[in-house]
Amino acid sequence: MSHCIFPAADISATASFYEHKMGFQAVSYLDAAEPHFCLYRDATEIILTQTQGQKVIPNREQYGYGYDAYFITKNQVELQEEFVKSGVKIIRPLTVTDYNNREFVVEDIDRRWIAFGIKD
């Protein structure tokens, strides 16, 4: 298993977005020596850490292209429909890419692009 670590300017707002819009369970560790949230959904875990006032710069802006996370997901159709219903911004709807992955891409509250896909 692996985990993504996402810095966020407002980790409480980011945790709320993932919990209420994307169906994750948010667990607060704000009283820890290094305050953070853990977000859980199925076998996926994301750890949110607090920036020191810096805004989040997505990979596509910092490096010219690229996602900020890629989660292997078998049930893309249902997951995409769930996200659409909850108001998550779909950047790229479900499609087969030129590298033969079936995937869709969403944008989170911090403007990160998160892909959900699998080899077709």
Secondary structure, DSSP 4 states (H G I P E B T S, - for coil): ---EEEEESSHHHHHHHHHHHH-PEEEEETTSSS-EEEEEETTEEEEEEE-SSPPP--HHHHHSS--SEEEE-S-HHHHHHHHHHTTPEEEEEEEE-TTSEEEEEEE-TT--EEEEEEE-
